[in-house]
Amino acid sequence: MRSYPAELRARMDDGPMSRLQWSAIAVCVLLNVLDGFDVLVMSFTSAAVSAEWGLSGSQLGLLLSAGLVGMALGSLFLAPLADRIGGAR
């Protein structure tokens, strides 16, 4: 890991945020909204999905849980990879 000079770190901490930084935050917020949207949609449409696919209650529960498990596994395994790749630049 690189050690940045204290002067550069102080400039980053004390200076205003740039347009690029605000854009990065906006993209992250948008992705977070989209991530939560699929869970919300499935909760509202679960009855229709269950009827269309002929799922029992336990099968529907497994289907809804699979999405949450996928998100959890993705955050456990992909987040450290993103930290390694993003930290290398």
C-alpha positions in Angstrom: 0.0 0.0 0.0 1.3 3.4 -0.9 2.0 6.1 1.7 0.9 9.5 0.4 2.5 12.7 1.7 0.6 14.4 4.6 0.3 17.5 2.5 -1.7 15.7 -0.2 -3.9 14.0 2.3 -4.6 17.4 4.0 -5.5 19.0 0.7 -8.0 16.1 0.0 -9.5 16.4 3.4 -9.8 20.2 3.5 -10.7 20.9 -0.1 -14.1 20.9 -1.7 -15.5 17.9 -3.5 -15.0 17.9 -7.2 -17.7 17.3 -9.8 -16.2 13.8 -10.4 -16.5 12.9 -6.7 -20.1 14.0 -6.6 -20.8 12.0 -9.8 -19.3 8.9 -8.2 -21.5 9.3 -5.2 -24.6 9.7 -7.5 -23.7 6.5 -9.4 -23.3 4.6 -6.1 -26.7 5.9 -4.8 -28.4 5.0 -8.1 -26.9 1.5 -8.0 -28.1 1.1 -4.4 -31.6 2.1 -5.4 -31.6 -0.4 -8.2 -30.3 -3.1 -5.9 -33.2 -2.5 -3.5 -35.7 -2.1 -6.2 -35.6 -5.8 -7.3 -36.3 -6.9 -3.7 -39.2 -4.5 -3.5 -40.7 -5.6 -6.8 -40.5 -9.3 -5.9 -42.3 -8.6 -2.6 -45.2 -6.9 -4.4 -45.4 -9.3 -7.3 -44.8 -12.5 -5.4 -48.5 -13.6 -5.6 -48.6 -13.1 -9.4 -45.2 -14.9 -9.8 -46.3 -17.8 -7.7 -49.6 -18.2 -9.6 -47.9 -17.8 -13.0 -45.2 -20.4 -12.3 -47.3 -22.6 -10.1 -45.1 -22.3 -7.1 -46.0 -23.5 -3.6 -45.4 -21.3 -0.6 -42.1 -23.0 0.3 -40.9 -22.8 -3.3 -41.7 -19.1 -3.4 -39.9 -18.6 -0.2 -36.8 -20.3 -1.7 -37.0 -18.1 -4.7 -37.2 -14.9 -2.7 -34.4 -16.1 -0.4 -32.2 -17.0 -3.3 -32.1 -13.4 -4.4 -31.1 -12.3 -0.9 -28.5 -15.0 -0.6 -27.0 -14.0 -3.9 -26.7 -10.4 -2.8 -25.1 -11.5 0.5 -22.6 -13.8 -1.3 -21.8 -11.1 -3.9 -21.0 -8.6 -1.2 -18.9 -11.1 0.7 -16.8 -12.2 -2.2 -16.9 -9.4 -4.8 -16.4 -6.5 -2.4 -12.9 -7.6 -1.3 -12.0 -8.2 -5.0 -13.2 -4.7 -5.8 -11.2 -3.3 -2.9 -8.1 -5.1 -4.2 -8.6 -3.9 -7.8 -9.6 -0.4 -6.9 -6.8 0.0 -4.3 -4.2 -1.0 -6.9 -4.7 2.1 -9.0 
